[in-house]
Amino acid sequence: MLHIQEEAARCLLCMDAPCTKACANGDPARAIRAIRFDNSKNAWRWFEACTDKDLQLAEQACIHYDRPIRISELHHSVCCKDACSTTKNTPLPSLGITFCGIACENPFFLASSAICTNYEMVARAFEAGWAGVFYKTICKQDIREVSPRFDAVKEGASFYGFRNMEQLSENPYEVDFEILRRLKQNYPTKIIVASIMGQFEEEWIELAKIAEEVGCDAVELNFSCPQMRLSGMGSDVGQNAELVTFYTAYVKRNVKIPVIPKMTPNITQINQPAMGAYFAGADAISAINTIKSITMSPQAVVSSKQTVSGYSGRAVKPIALRYIYEMAVNPIMKNVQFSGIGGIETWRDALEFIQLGCRNVQICTAVMQYGYRIIDDLILGLQTYMQECGKEHLEDIVGEELSNFVLPSDLDRETMVYPKIDRERCIGCGRCYISCADGGHQAIMFDEEKRQPRVVGTKCVGCHLCRLVCPTGAIGLSKRINKSKIKSD
């Protein structure tokens, strides 16, 4: 049986894709991209017009270095399963939402980084459908970067984690502010946020005032860059609640546009500097920036030397969500809004941040891998989810999952859920048996002749390690039952 997500993940996501060029009617490349970015329910839109001949020619045109993508089978899978989706002939909800009182067409913003360093880049992103930009951090220092400056922990061409040694914008600050002025002038409905970093009080104030003068909608205070060459900047500030408070207050007193401090994750208690920002009048908080890290790839060596630098990508999302949650449930910071950052690649990733209280999300690493075009599936996927849930307004899902979180001491420890094996999907690989035997509770037996695993109920504790390691998704959940009933039986 074809696993469509795995097959779509093999796709190289070519520019000017040969498969689509060979197809007279549909757009296989766009359909595969929808599947790849967790939007398979809408893949039929680009597959629907394809004939059998189209699909055959598209598959023959695939330039994959291994074997062609199984386009015909992907077409069959999504069109049979999803073409009758309730979303097919009904209008999709708007993703409009306000952030710091500013109307945004959707919650998707470019994060302050290498993906938004000049006018042409940001303009292309706006044309593609991004709602706004947190422009790469502007400063008055002379920024000189290293080469190479990136490294990745990856499988094939897909990043699990991404290491970045870049600092701030290399442009003179006057040039960057002129770029922001032009962007706001030419794209008045898009949201322009100037990310700034000063070294002293006067610099923070001067840069913020210029941002306001050129028409920026808000200013982000970068208290979080982990690899600044100069001390007293970046995460050096973000780890010091007193400095965060002072610099936020200085800026807030001198501009009328919203002020958004950006928090560092390189700290044990993010609420300490966050509350400092809040008490100083911050309108919103951005979190998180990259996490200090080391990768040992020889290809990332700079003149035979290594260093500590920032880590991003899918691997950091759970950490980012934890920090957002901790700030969102802080009873002191009731009126502050949040912009979520960290490991967002699909609409579902973005949804998780929104459900924990974010009113927008910023994306960087996924754009660096796949380009601005991911905005299509971010928007369509989130719209489809809202439609299926009967949500008319994005506002309705902001923070909706916060009430489901409790302290570890308050979790239900009197019931359990047994794993349930689907015999039709099980291929008899034995991965569940090995993991349970060596890393669990020896609760799975394996019939080597029939190549079938079996759960031993008297030993199983419901940890579900077996479900997580199953390569075919053949292990699911049974009903939750009371532990006392198990003992009595």
Buried (B, 14 or more C-beta within 10 A) or exposed (E): EEEBEEBBBBBBBBEEBBBBBBBEEBBBBBBBBBBBBBBBBBBBBBBBEBEEEBBBBBBEBBEEEEEBBBBBBBBBBBBEBBBEBEBEEEEBBEBBBEBBEBEBBBBBBBBBBBBBBBBEBBBEBBEEBBBBBBBBBBBBBEBEEBEEBBBBBEEEEBBEBBBBBBBBBBBEBEEBBBBBBBBBEEBEEBBBBBBBBBBEEEBBBBBBBBBBEBBBBBBBBBBBBBBBBEEEBBBBBBBBBEBBBBBBBBBBEBBEBBBBBBBBBBBEEBBBBBBBBBBBBBBBBBBBBBBBBEBEEEEBEEEEEBEEBBBBBBBBBEBBBBBBBBBBBBEEBEEBBBBBBBBBBBBBBBBBBBBBBBBBBBBBBBBBBBBBBBBBBBBBBBBBBBBEEEBEEBEEBBBBBBEEEEEEEEEEEEBBBBBEBEEEEBEBBBBBBBBBBEEBBEBBBBEEEEEBBEBEEEEBEBBBBBBEBBEBEBBBEEEEBEEEEBEEE
